[in-house]
Amino acid sequence: MANCFTTSLGRHVPVTPLHDSIHLDQIEGVNNFREIGGWPIATPSTVRDKDPEIVTKVRHGFLYRGGDTVRITAYGEMVLRYYKIKKDFDLRSKQQIEKLGSKKIDRIEYVWAPVFAEEDYTEEAAQRRYEQYAGDGTEGIVEAFIEILTHGAKMFRQVLHGFLDDKHATVFMHCTTGNNRTGVFVSLLLLLLNVPHAAVCKEYALSEKGLAKTRHVNIARLLAKGAFKEYDEAERQRRCERMLGAREESMEALITEVYRRWQGPEGYFKELVGLNDEEIKRLRTIMSTPKHVPFLPRDSIRSGDDPSVGEATSAGEDHPVGEAPG
């Protein structure tokens, strides 16, 4: 099979673009999985333009995002190791982990880095956020996103300092479904790297497709928890579906609010995350591809055993597993 590696289980893993055609089945048992590499980087003065001036792209193979790993299979764990992931940052709160559990993966360091402290994730607070996520406009969800950015700044600093300490670090970041907490932080990071705003909104909205296969399961879970119980059955269903979506207009509204509050992503990272100018400059260097890099030959990635010991690209080598998004 072209463009894949083969494991001792007799299984094939495609290495086609993660974000172009959204191969979200690459990690068995993990929803909404993708990497953030390949998105275009523009000159700072053109990031808001309809036709931005592209100068490079986000480096492949350093940051992956998705939903929780509670149901990951042994084969899924092998694929995570194939991607050379060294740390698994779990952004979920204590209450969520106690209810749903967590999974430690062999040879990948598990780091619990909750966005919300225990006292900030009460049942009442969760229900309020549900309403914000499910609202018809963007005002409520932007309020929820700002709360994520505010409460999660310490976590974000921890993740980013990992890259500053080791430019070859490879990280998987996840919450429960991978669309809100994880999505907001990934979007702010892409904004910091000068990815055009339209592309940031597009990346965020990929979670709409990323969660499609398991949306019915997540809706059933929300309904069982009593979400939106004050509404009739049809409205409860509609609000759950909206809550589990990822609309481009929601991210557009957040970007507007980031510029209003902090004069842009740099202001947020300096004021709340605590990064200085030199650290921001280093992150932009570490996380971007300075020159054109050829794609891997179709048959160059194969392994007879665990993919973690195969000839796959290691983090920091700038050899993409797929093309940049169109």
WOCOR-V597170 format. One line per field, one symbol per residue. ss: DSSP state (~ for helix, > for strand, _ for the rest). phi: phi as a letter, one per 20 degrees, with the letter a starting at -180 (. if undefined). burial: + if it has 24 or more other ideal C-beta (glycine too) atoms within 12 Angstrom, else -. Layout:
BEGIN
ss: ???
phi: ???
burial: ???
END
This chain:
BEGIN
ss: ___>>>_____>>>___________________>>____>>>_~~~_______>>>>>____>>>>_______~~~~~~~~~____>>>>___~~~~~~~________>>>>_____~~~__~~~~~~~~~~~~____~~~~~~~~~~~~~_~~~~~~~~~~~~~_____>>>>______~~~~~~~~~~~~____~~~~~~~~~~~~~~____~~~~~~~~~~________~~~~~~~~~~~____~~~~~~~~~~~~~~~__~~~~~~~~~___~~~~~~~~~~_>>_________________~~~_________________
phi: .flbcddfemdddfdfgfdfdleeefdfncemeaddfnffddfgfdfeffcfeedabfffndbdcrefdgdfeffffffgfgfmfdcdeeefegffffednbcedgmcfececffdfgfecfgffffffgfffeffedffffgffffffffegffffffffffffbfefccddbdednddgfffffffffffemfggffffffgfffgffdgfdgffffffffffnflffdfgffgfffffffeebegfffgffggffffecmpfgfffffefnedgfffffffffeddfbfcfffggdedbbecfffdeeffefnemdfeaeffe
burial: --+++++---+-++++++++-+++++++++++++++++++++----++-----+++++++++++++++++-+--+++++++++++++++++++--++----++-+--+-+++++++----+----+--+++++++--+-++++++++++++++-++++++++++--+-++++++++++++++++++++++++++++++++++++++++++++-++--++--++---++-------+--++++++++++-++++++-++---+-+++-++--++-+----+--++-++++------+----+++--+++-+-+++++-++++++++-
END
